[in-house]
Amino acid sequence: MKIVHEELLIDKGDISITEEWIDVHAEIYQAIASVVWLPNTADFTINPTRHGNGVKPIKEGCMVTLEEYFGWQPEATIPVLDDNKPGKVDALKQISLGNIVFEWETGNISSSHRALNKIALGMLNGTIVAGILVLPTRKLYPYLTDRIGNYEELQPYFPVWRELPVDYGLTLVIAIEHDAVDETVPLIAKGTDGRALI
């Protein structure tokens, strides 16, 4: 799997230049790069059947790498200071800067908005310091589960999150794509066996 673009929506307090963030950023890149198809290959090659490939196994492959190699906590609940309970995030890492959350989009565009709002809420109430959202581009989108959230569809709303009134925090959106297209490779099952994708 390859990263084709990243958008730094918020970087208050120069978090992005700290050694800890640089290490976290590298972990995320390695976890995304670790997702391959077919198994035991070096790249992510997708069958270009329209809406033919599942998304959860792709995400789970990344989650396995974050948890087993870099110590991220999967399916974590963001700590809250009040009654605002934003729900679980795909992964959380605690570092000296604060809590960092990671979300990989597997739902529709409304889910993408909720993911960024969850990150925004955590930053506003001071319980997280950074949040990352990963989602496919429109180039990958047609081959995945119908109506999956995608980067280009979310992009027009970036100015809203850029105006979040925080003094310290970081929000990053990462756009991902396949490395190649091949009609002969099997479809990715619409299930949860993510370990097969690393």
Disulfide bonds with the S-S distance in Angstrom:
none
